[in-house]
Amino acid sequence: ALLPTAVRTAVGTAVAGGLALFLGVGHSYWAAISAAAVLHSVNVWSTVQRSVQRTIGTAIGLLITSAVLVMHPSSLAIICLIIVFEFLLEYVVARNYGLGVVFLTPLALLLSELSSPVSAERLLHDRVIGSVIGISVGLVCALLLVHGRAAERLRDALAASVYAADRARRALSGTPGQRRFAQVQLAAASVELYEAKEAARGELRPSRVDPAAITAAQHRAYDLLGRLSHSMLRDERGNRNRTGPPVGPTFPDT
């Protein structure tokens, strides 16, 4: 499941970092980080989205950093700003990646300025060039590498879901242990089918899997999961009824 992302990320970070080193860009690791950031996605379409978000977020973040550095802040002021940007980053990044990059950019640049001060122009230049190289290389890797794997994963996930549903249907008339095992297996297959469908939807190469077959498999799985849950609840009620009410402590006659 992770093979396409792993291959794209490995190639993208190596090429971006190597190209930045070859061109003599300062802070060349920023190029590799930018490539890894945009390639940290499930398919090509989400890589494109992250690239746009990172580009816009970096541009706004550079403007914020420029406004800060032009005032020549003291080390104490930089430390306070780093704390503020870190808090804002953690607060917003889970909601919107692009908005998180707005605060990530000044955070990274101010940390670099605090550890090894250089001119503001050089710092901003390195970030711009590193981001351009990393985002560009990341996009190229997403567009060119590993496009058949998502379709293969979707076909495998559909077959696994159908197989798990057949086992679940048979388990309805089996033992409680068989029903529990079938429920876990079918739930895992349903999650994998959903994730595989979402990953394949954003790739360039069509999966050629009938959407109606996927929908039918999902509906069948949900129906069987519900029936298994009801059956297991009946098992629990039956066990409690056979056991009877709890017996309280007994005391000898006095």
Backbone bond lengths (Angstrom), bond angles and torsions (degrees), N, CA, C in turn:
res aa  C-N    CA-C-N  psi(-1)  N-CA   C-N-CA  omega(-1)  CA-C   N-CA-C  phi
1 A - - - 1.452 - - 1.526 111.83 -
2 L 1.315 116.55 -33.04 1.461 120.76 -176.86 1.524 112.90 -95.64
3 L 1.329 117.89 0.11 1.461 119.96 -175.14 1.526 113.41 -59.90
4 P 1.340 120.97 -48.98 1.472 119.14 -179.47 1.519 112.89 -58.37
5 T 1.338 116.95 -46.13 1.463 120.34 179.61 1.518 111.02 -63.81
6 A 1.337 117.10 -40.50 1.462 120.37 -178.85 1.527 111.28 -64.46
7 V 1.333 116.67 -44.83 1.470 120.16 -179.54 1.522 110.69 -65.02
8 R 1.323 116.66 -47.52 1.464 119.86 -179.40 1.525 111.44 -61.49
9 T 1.332 116.49 -42.30 1.463 119.85 -178.28 1.519 111.17 -67.65
10 A 1.330 117.39 -42.94 1.464 120.49 -179.91 1.526 111.09 -61.53
11 V 1.328 116.16 -47.50 1.468 119.76 -179.92 1.521 110.55 -68.04
12 G 1.323 117.17 -44.29 1.459 120.95 -176.54 1.509 113.39 -62.70
13 T 1.332 117.16 -46.14 1.462 119.49 -179.38 1.526 111.45 -66.92
14 A 1.337 116.48 -39.60 1.466 119.31 179.50 1.525 111.47 -64.59
15 V 1.332 116.78 -45.62 1.467 120.39 -178.90 1.522 110.87 -67.43
16 A 1.330 117.74 -44.75 1.464 120.65 -178.30 1.521 111.13 -64.38
17 G 1.331 117.00 -46.34 1.458 119.64 178.64 1.518 112.32 -64.45
18 G 1.341 116.45 -42.21 1.463 119.56 178.66 1.513 112.80 -64.88
19 L 1.331 116.84 -40.00 1.461 120.37 178.97 1.522 111.24 -65.57
20 A 1.337 116.67 -40.74 1.463 119.60 178.01 1.526 111.22 -64.03
21 L 1.326 116.84 -40.12 1.466 119.94 176.60 1.520 111.22 -64.47
22 F 1.331 116.31 -43.27 1.466 120.71 -179.62 1.526 111.40 -61.38
23 L 1.329 116.43 -37.76 1.463 120.79 -179.39 1.525 112.61 -82.17
24 G 1.324 117.12 -4.00 1.454 120.19 178.94 1.515 114.33 73.07
25 V 1.323 116.86 28.45 1.465 120.95 179.92 1.519 109.08 -75.51
26 G 1.329 117.18 131.54 1.451 120.74 174.47 1.518 110.86 -66.71
27 H 1.329 116.32 151.55 1.464 121.02 -176.67 1.541 109.88 52.16
28 S 1.313 115.94 51.53 1.469 120.11 -174.18 1.529 112.46 -62.39
29 Y 1.323 116.80 -22.67 1.468 118.96 179.52 1.525 111.81 -64.89
30 W 1.344 117.67 -20.40 1.457 119.72 177.14 1.532 111.23 -62.17
31 A 1.320 116.80 -32.12 1.466 119.70 177.69 1.525 110.60 -66.04
32 A 1.341 116.27 -44.45 1.467 119.76 178.54 1.525 111.17 -64.14
33 I 1.333 116.55 -39.56 1.467 120.12 179.38 1.523 110.67 -64.59
34 S 1.325 117.10 -41.93 1.468 120.19 179.52 1.522 111.09 -63.26
35 A 1.338 116.51 -41.49 1.467 119.46 177.86 1.523 111.10 -62.87
36 A 1.333 116.52 -44.80 1.464 119.77 179.48 1.523 111.54 -63.44
37 A 1.334 116.38 -36.70 1.470 120.12 -177.57 1.524 111.63 -65.23
38 V 1.323 117.39 -44.09 1.470 118.84 -178.09 1.527 111.53 -76.21
39 L 1.329 117.25 -24.65 1.464 120.37 -179.96 1.523 112.46 -87.06
40 H 1.319 117.03 -3.90 1.466 121.06 177.37 1.529 108.55 -79.14
41 S 1.327 115.23 71.81 1.461 121.53 -173.38 1.523 108.63 -153.94
42 V 1.339 115.77 168.43 1.464 119.75 -173.37 1.519 113.38 -91.18
43 N 1.338 118.21 -17.45 1.461 120.18 -177.95 1.525 110.13 -160.02
44 V 1.329 115.76 179.56 1.466 120.93 -176.05 1.524 111.22 -63.99
45 W 1.318 116.79 -43.36 1.460 119.46 -176.39 1.527 111.49 -62.51
46 S 1.329 117.56 -41.55 1.461 118.85 178.40 1.524 111.33 -69.35
47 T 1.343 117.91 -28.67 1.464 120.28 173.72 1.521 110.81 -65.19
48 V 1.329 116.93 -42.34 1.466 120.39 177.00 1.524 110.15 -61.55
49 Q 1.315 117.21 -43.47 1.462 120.79 179.05 1.523 111.29 -61.08
50 R 1.333 116.72 -45.78 1.466 120.01 -179.95 1.520 110.93 -66.03
51 S 1.325 117.46 -33.48 1.465 120.15 178.20 1.522 111.08 -64.29
52 V 1.330 116.12 -44.73 1.467 120.09 178.07 1.522 110.28 -63.53
53 Q 1.329 116.71 -44.98 1.458 120.15 -179.93 1.524 111.44 -62.85
54 R 1.335 116.77 -41.86 1.464 119.26 -178.90 1.523 110.80 -68.47
55 T 1.330 117.49 -37.43 1.466 120.26 178.99 1.523 110.98 -63.11
56 I 1.325 116.53 -49.39 1.469 120.10 -179.24 1.526 110.54 -66.46
57 G 1.336 116.64 -44.49 1.461 119.89 179.86 1.511 112.67 -62.32
58 T 1.340 117.09 -40.43 1.464 120.43 178.49 1.521 111.10 -65.04
59 A 1.326 117.13 -41.69 1.467 120.51 179.81 1.527 111.21 -60.73
60 I 1.329 116.64 -45.81 1.467 119.53 178.94 1.527 110.32 -67.09
61 G 1.338 116.42 -40.82 1.458 119.90 178.25 1.513 112.97 -62.12
62 L 1.327 117.47 -35.80 1.467 120.62 177.21 1.524 111.18 -66.32
63 L 1.317 116.87 -37.02 1.469 119.64 176.37 1.526 110.74 -63.81
64 I 1.330 116.71 -41.83 1.466 119.88 177.69 1.523 110.53 -63.41
65 T 1.331 116.43 -43.90 1.462 120.38 179.89 1.520 111.13 -62.98
66 S 1.318 117.23 -41.30 1.469 120.74 178.39 1.520 110.59 -60.47
67 A 1.335 116.42 -42.88 1.465 119.96 179.87 1.522 111.31 -64.38
68 V 1.332 116.91 -33.38 1.465 120.14 179.04 1.521 110.89 -73.90
69 L 1.336 117.22 -48.32 1.459 120.91 -174.32 1.519 112.68 -69.58
70 V 1.319 117.81 -27.62 1.456 119.67 -179.07 1.525 111.29 -66.38
71 M 1.343 116.46 -19.73 1.467 120.67 178.96 1.526 112.05 -89.33
72 H 1.341 117.86 -0.18 1.470 123.35 178.94 1.525 111.39 49.94
73 P 1.338 117.66 62.39 1.466 120.16 -176.36 1.526 111.94 -68.90
74 S 1.319 115.73 154.10 1.457 121.21 176.11 1.528 109.90 -73.61
75 S 1.336 115.04 168.88 1.468 119.17 178.97 1.524 111.31 -61.39
76 L 1.333 116.84 -38.45 1.461 120.10 178.90 1.527 110.99 -64.37
77 A 1.328 116.11 -41.11 1.464 119.73 178.68 1.525 110.73 -64.79
78 I 1.328 116.80 -39.44 1.469 120.14 178.48 1.521 110.56 -63.60
79 I 1.329 117.02 -41.80 1.467 120.55 178.72 1.527 110.72 -61.12
80 C 1.332 116.46 -43.50 1.468 120.15 178.83 1.529 110.98 -63.25
81 L 1.333 116.61 -40.62 1.463 119.94 178.93 1.527 111.33 -66.86
82 I 1.319 116.84 -37.12 1.464 120.43 177.46 1.526 110.30 -60.47
83 I 1.326 116.39 -42.65 1.467 120.37 178.73 1.528 110.46 -62.54
84 V 1.333 116.41 -43.27 1.465 120.76 -179.90 1.524 110.79 -63.31
85 F 1.335 116.68 -47.39 1.466 119.98 -178.49 1.529 111.43 -66.07
86 E 1.328 117.07 -35.64 1.466 120.26 177.54 1.534 110.55 -64.15
87 F 1.322 116.56 -43.06 1.464 120.32 178.15 1.532 110.58 -62.23
88 L 1.329 116.59 -46.31 1.462 120.17 -179.36 1.526 111.36 -64.32
89 L 1.333 115.98 -39.32 1.465 120.05 178.64 1.525 110.94 -60.41
90 E 1.322 117.13 -49.91 1.460 120.32 -178.45 1.525 111.44 -64.29
91 Y 1.323 116.71 -30.01 1.462 120.48 -177.37 1.527 112.23 -73.74
92 V 1.341 117.13 -37.03 1.470 119.22 -170.79 1.520 114.49 -105.73
93 V 1.343 119.16 -20.17 1.464 119.45 -169.48 1.528 112.00 -64.88
94 A 1.340 117.76 -32.28 1.463 119.27 178.50 1.521 111.79 -70.59
95 R 1.328 116.94 -22.48 1.461 121.02 -179.52 1.519 111.95 -87.39
96 N 1.336 116.32 -39.05 1.461 120.33 -178.44 1.520 108.67 -153.97
97 Y 1.338 116.18 118.66 1.465 120.16 -177.00 1.523 111.71 -63.35
98 G 1.330 117.09 -42.48 1.459 120.04 -178.95 1.509 112.32 -61.28
99 L 1.328 116.53 -40.54 1.462 120.14 177.98 1.522 110.63 -67.11
100 G 1.327 116.77 -34.89 1.456 119.59 176.13 1.515 112.37 -63.31
101 V 1.343 117.18 -38.18 1.467 120.83 179.43 1.528 111.03 -65.64
102 V 1.333 117.18 -28.87 1.470 120.38 176.88 1.523 110.19 -55.87
103 F 1.328 117.25 -40.38 1.466 120.92 -179.15 1.522 112.09 -92.35
104 L 1.327 117.20 -24.43 1.461 120.20 176.94 1.524 111.27 -65.13
105 T 1.325 117.33 -39.21 1.467 120.96 -176.44 1.525 112.17 -61.84
106 P 1.336 120.40 -54.57 1.469 118.32 177.60 1.521 112.53 -64.45
107 L 1.328 117.37 -31.50 1.462 119.64 177.61 1.521 110.62 -61.13
108 A 1.333 117.21 -49.00 1.465 121.04 -179.41 1.523 111.69 -64.73
109 L 1.317 116.68 -41.87 1.461 119.81 -177.62 1.521 111.68 -69.28
110 L 1.313 117.84 -39.10 1.463 120.12 179.08 1.522 111.25 -70.20
111 L 1.329 117.56 -35.57 1.463 119.78 173.70 1.521 110.86 -61.62
112 S 1.328 116.50 -43.00 1.459 120.42 177.76 1.523 111.16 -64.40
113 E 1.314 116.70 -41.28 1.463 121.32 179.01 1.521 110.98 -63.83
114 L 1.318 116.75 -36.53 1.462 120.52 -178.61 1.522 111.37 -72.01
115 S 1.339 117.12 -36.83 1.466 120.44 -176.35 1.521 112.66 -82.04
116 S 1.326 117.37 -39.01 1.475 121.00 -179.66 1.520 108.66 -145.29
117 P 1.319 117.50 86.91 1.472 121.22 -174.47 1.535 112.19 -60.91
118 V 1.330 115.17 133.65 1.463 122.86 171.10 1.521 106.78 -136.46
119 S 1.319 116.25 177.25 1.459 119.06 179.32 1.526 110.07 -66.00
120 A 1.326 115.59 149.02 1.462 120.47 -179.50 1.518 110.85 -60.35
121 E 1.335 116.53 -38.08 1.460 120.18 -179.00 1.531 110.82 -62.80
122 R 1.335 116.27 -43.07 1.468 120.16 -179.45 1.534 110.63 -66.15
123 L 1.317 116.25 -41.15 1.453 120.45 -179.02 1.530 111.21 -63.16
124 L 1.320 115.87 -46.87 1.464 120.13 -179.61 1.523 111.16 -67.12
125 H 1.339 116.16 -38.67 1.469 120.51 178.30 1.527 110.87 -60.60
126 D 1.335 116.49 -45.93 1.463 120.02 -179.45 1.528 111.47 -61.79
127 R 1.329 115.83 -39.86 1.463 119.08 -179.17 1.527 111.23 -67.61
128 V 1.320 116.46 -41.40 1.466 119.95 179.75 1.523 110.58 -62.81
129 I 1.331 116.49 -51.23 1.466 120.13 -177.22 1.527 110.80 -65.04
130 G 1.332 116.81 -43.15 1.460 119.64 178.74 1.517 112.43 -61.45
131 S 1.332 116.47 -40.66 1.465 120.13 179.33 1.522 111.23 -67.20
132 V 1.324 116.89 -42.68 1.467 120.45 179.92 1.528 110.48 -61.78
133 I 1.335 116.28 -45.77 1.465 119.72 179.91 1.530 110.48 -63.36
134 G 1.330 116.79 -48.81 1.459 120.53 -176.21 1.516 113.23 -63.59
135 I 1.334 116.71 -46.01 1.466 119.92 -179.15 1.525 110.54 -66.39
136 S 1.326 117.05 -41.18 1.468 120.30 -179.36 1.523 111.46 -64.61
137 V 1.331 116.18 -47.04 1.463 119.82 179.35 1.527 110.57 -63.90
138 G 1.329 117.09 -39.97 1.460 120.26 178.17 1.516 112.29 -60.42
139 L 1.322 116.93 -43.56 1.462 120.59 178.48 1.524 111.37 -63.13
140 V 1.325 116.71 -43.95 1.465 120.25 -179.82 1.531 110.39 -61.80
141 C 1.329 116.81 -43.75 1.469 119.81 179.08 1.522 111.46 -62.86
142 A 1.327 116.91 -40.44 1.464 119.95 179.26 1.521 111.37 -64.96
143 L 1.325 116.84 -35.66 1.461 120.76 -177.14 1.526 112.91 -78.77
144 L 1.331 117.41 -24.67 1.457 119.96 -172.02 1.525 114.66 -106.71
145 L 1.332 118.68 -23.50 1.461 120.42 -168.17 1.527 112.80 -108.35
146 V 1.323 116.25 139.36 1.465 126.52 166.10 1.525 112.39 52.35
147 H 1.336 115.88 75.76 1.462 119.13 179.39 1.530 113.42 -108.67
148 G 1.317 119.26 -12.47 1.458 120.00 -179.38 1.516 113.97 -88.69
149 R 1.332 116.56 -18.24 1.459 120.38 -174.09 1.531 112.13 -66.15
150 A 1.329 118.52 -37.19 1.465 120.86 -177.92 1.525 111.22 -63.71
151 A 1.333 117.04 -40.88 1.463 120.42 178.27 1.526 110.90 -65.96
152 E 1.324 116.41 -40.79 1.468 120.18 178.21 1.527 110.54 -63.67
153 R 1.327 115.82 -41.20 1.469 119.74 178.52 1.530 110.78 -62.24
154 L 1.334 116.91 -40.64 1.464 120.19 -179.24 1.526 110.82 -65.11
155 R 1.321 117.25 -42.14 1.474 119.80 178.40 1.530 110.78 -63.02
156 D 1.335 116.25 -42.49 1.468 119.64 178.72 1.526 111.11 -64.46
157 A 1.334 116.32 -40.90 1.469 119.91 -179.10 1.523 111.35 -66.01
158 L 1.336 116.59 -38.15 1.462 119.96 178.12 1.527 110.68 -64.86
159 A 1.329 116.36 -44.19 1.468 119.88 178.58 1.527 110.91 -63.02
160 A 1.335 117.22 -40.85 1.465 120.67 179.39 1.522 111.32 -65.52
161 S 1.333 117.02 -36.94 1.464 120.44 178.92 1.527 111.02 -66.75
162 V 1.321 116.78 -42.26 1.470 120.64 178.28 1.529 110.40 -63.09
163 Y 1.329 116.17 -43.21 1.470 120.37 179.45 1.527 110.91 -63.64
164 A 1.346 116.77 -45.12 1.467 120.42 -179.84 1.524 111.20 -64.72
165 A 1.337 117.02 -35.54 1.468 120.21 178.16 1.526 110.99 -66.52
166 D 1.324 117.01 -39.73 1.467 119.92 177.59 1.528 110.85 -62.78
167 R 1.328 117.01 -41.97 1.461 120.33 178.20 1.525 110.76 -65.60
168 A 1.331 116.28 -38.75 1.463 119.69 179.72 1.525 111.16 -65.18
169 R 1.333 116.51 -39.50 1.469 119.88 179.29 1.527 110.33 -62.13
170 R 1.327 116.58 -42.36 1.467 119.49 178.76 1.530 111.51 -69.34
171 A 1.338 115.59 -33.14 1.468 119.52 -177.73 1.520 112.70 -69.81
172 L 1.338 117.69 -18.94 1.466 120.08 179.27 1.527 111.80 -58.45
173 S 1.319 116.48 -29.73 1.468 120.51 178.77 1.525 111.74 -101.36
174 G 1.324 116.86 12.22 1.453 120.85 -178.50 1.517 112.97 -99.25
175 T 1.314 115.44 -158.27 1.466 121.55 -178.59 1.527 110.14 -81.18
176 P 1.342 117.85 162.96 1.467 119.82 176.31 1.528 113.14 -57.15
177 G 1.327 116.66 -37.88 1.456 119.38 178.39 1.520 112.09 -63.59
178 Q 1.320 116.92 -40.41 1.464 120.86 177.76 1.528 111.09 -64.87
179 R 1.332 116.26 -38.39 1.467 119.10 179.05 1.524 111.20 -66.73
180 R 1.328 116.92 -40.70 1.470 119.32 178.64 1.524 110.98 -63.19
181 F 1.332 116.25 -44.70 1.469 119.57 179.86 1.523 110.95 -63.01
182 A 1.327 116.82 -43.25 1.465 120.58 -179.86 1.524 111.14 -64.29
183 Q 1.328 116.96 -36.50 1.464 120.12 179.27 1.526 111.03 -64.49
184 V 1.325 116.84 -45.55 1.470 120.53 179.27 1.523 110.65 -63.09
185 Q 1.326 116.90 -44.78 1.461 120.95 -178.92 1.524 111.18 -63.45
186 L 1.323 117.58 -43.16 1.460 120.80 -178.41 1.526 111.01 -70.03
187 A 1.321 117.63 -37.68 1.466 120.12 177.57 1.525 110.88 -62.89
188 A 1.334 117.09 -43.53 1.465 120.44 178.41 1.525 111.11 -64.03
189 A 1.330 117.11 -40.95 1.467 120.50 178.98 1.522 111.07 -65.50
190 S 1.324 117.60 -35.74 1.465 121.04 179.44 1.521 111.34 -67.40
191 V 1.326 116.65 -41.36 1.469 120.44 177.65 1.525 110.41 -63.52
192 E 1.326 116.80 -44.27 1.463 120.41 180.00 1.527 111.29 -63.85
193 L 1.323 117.16 -38.79 1.464 120.02 178.89 1.526 110.63 -64.46
194 Y 1.318 117.30 -42.44 1.467 120.42 178.93 1.528 110.79 -63.22
195 E 1.334 117.07 -46.62 1.465 120.23 -178.96 1.522 111.33 -65.74
196 A 1.321 117.35 -39.30 1.463 120.69 178.60 1.522 110.95 -65.34
197 K 1.325 116.82 -38.84 1.468 120.51 178.29 1.524 110.79 -64.10
198 E 1.330 117.49 -43.15 1.461 120.98 -180.00 1.528 111.12 -66.52
199 A 1.336 116.63 -38.96 1.463 119.84 179.37 1.523 111.23 -66.67
200 A 1.333 117.18 -42.96 1.465 120.59 -178.38 1.521 111.81 -69.46
201 R 1.318 117.25 -28.32 1.462 120.82 -177.50 1.528 111.61 -62.77
202 G 1.323 118.30 -31.02 1.459 120.75 -176.25 1.511 114.95 -98.72
203 E 1.336 118.48 10.49 1.459 121.01 178.51 1.527 110.49 -91.81
204 L 1.332 115.36 160.35 1.463 120.08 -178.44 1.523 111.94 -73.29
205 R 1.320 116.77 -38.17 1.461 120.66 -177.40 1.524 109.84 -86.20
206 P 1.332 119.47 124.73 1.471 120.71 -179.32 1.522 111.17 -64.93
207 S 1.315 115.62 147.23 1.464 120.27 -176.87 1.525 112.70 -77.32
208 R 1.342 117.87 -22.75 1.469 123.55 -177.75 1.535 112.01 59.05
209 V 1.304 116.15 27.93 1.462 121.26 173.22 1.523 107.77 -102.29
210 D 1.319 116.76 131.61 1.458 121.63 -176.54 1.532 110.42 -61.96
211 P 1.346 118.54 117.62 1.470 119.76 179.25 1.523 112.66 -58.86
212 A 1.338 116.63 -32.50 1.464 119.39 179.04 1.525 111.15 -64.17
213 A 1.331 116.98 -35.62 1.464 120.23 178.45 1.526 110.79 -67.15
214 I 1.336 116.10 -38.02 1.466 119.78 178.03 1.524 110.41 -65.59
215 T 1.332 116.17 -46.58 1.464 120.30 -179.95 1.521 111.25 -61.45
216 A 1.328 116.42 -43.07 1.464 120.29 179.60 1.528 110.98 -62.98
217 A 1.339 116.62 -41.61 1.465 120.10 179.37 1.523 111.09 -64.85
218 Q 1.337 116.92 -39.53 1.460 119.82 178.88 1.525 111.41 -65.92
219 H 1.334 117.17 -45.19 1.464 120.19 179.85 1.530 111.26 -63.17
220 R 1.321 116.09 -40.76 1.462 119.39 179.13 1.531 110.71 -64.29
221 A 1.332 115.61 -41.04 1.465 119.41 179.59 1.525 111.14 -64.04
222 Y 1.338 116.78 -44.00 1.467 119.47 179.84 1.531 110.95 -63.00
223 D 1.332 116.45 -40.29 1.465 119.79 179.10 1.526 111.03 -63.49
224 L 1.330 116.55 -44.49 1.459 119.84 -179.32 1.524 111.67 -68.15
225 L 1.330 117.35 -36.88 1.463 119.56 177.30 1.527 110.64 -62.20
226 G 1.332 116.33 -39.70 1.458 119.44 177.04 1.517 112.11 -64.57
227 R 1.326 116.74 -42.66 1.466 120.43 179.92 1.531 110.93 -66.45
228 L 1.335 116.67 -38.19 1.464 119.49 177.25 1.524 111.13 -64.66
229 S 1.326 116.55 -40.72 1.467 120.03 179.49 1.520 111.06 -62.81
230 H 1.338 116.92 -44.83 1.467 120.28 178.47 1.526 110.89 -62.82
231 S 1.322 116.67 -39.94 1.458 120.37 179.80 1.523 111.14 -64.35
232 M 1.334 116.51 -40.53 1.461 119.74 179.87 1.523 111.24 -69.48
233 L 1.337 117.09 -33.72 1.466 119.70 175.39 1.527 110.71 -64.57
234 R 1.337 116.60 -40.76 1.469 119.60 177.12 1.527 110.78 -62.79
235 D 1.343 116.23 -38.12 1.464 119.51 177.34 1.524 110.99 -60.76
236 E 1.334 116.41 -43.20 1.460 119.85 -178.87 1.526 111.07 -65.59
237 R 1.340 116.70 -41.90 1.468 119.37 178.87 1.530 110.59 -64.25
238 G 1.336 115.65 -40.63 1.458 118.77 178.47 1.517 112.29 -62.82
239 N 1.316 117.05 -40.03 1.464 120.55 178.32 1.523 111.21 -63.75
240 R 1.338 116.40 -40.78 1.466 119.44 179.66 1.530 110.94 -66.70
241 N 1.344 116.57 -39.19 1.463 119.38 -179.80 1.526 111.61 -66.62
242 R 1.337 116.31 -38.73 1.466 119.06 179.04 1.521 111.66 -68.44
243 T 1.325 115.59 -34.43 1.461 119.51 -179.39 1.519 111.23 -70.98
244 G 1.349 115.82 -34.37 1.452 120.13 -179.88 1.509 110.97 87.42
245 P 1.339 116.49 173.71 1.462 119.79 -179.26 1.515 110.94 -67.18
246 P 1.311 116.96 152.78 1.461 119.70 179.07 1.521 111.01 -62.89
247 V 1.312 115.50 140.13 1.458 121.61 -179.09 1.514 108.84 -93.38
248 G 1.351 115.92 128.23 1.453 119.77 -179.79 1.515 111.54 -80.74
249 P 1.308 116.86 175.51 1.472 120.52 -179.79 1.525 111.08 -67.91
250 T 1.299 116.65 146.29 1.470 122.00 177.24 1.521 109.46 -106.06
251 F 1.316 115.21 148.18 1.463 120.61 -178.82 1.532 108.96 -125.14
252 P 1.297 117.85 140.19 1.475 119.98 179.50 1.523 110.64 -67.80
253 D 1.370 115.57 150.84 1.464 119.79 176.77 1.524 109.88 -68.04
254 T 1.293 114.59 144.59 1.459 118.82 178.66 1.518 110.00 -115.93
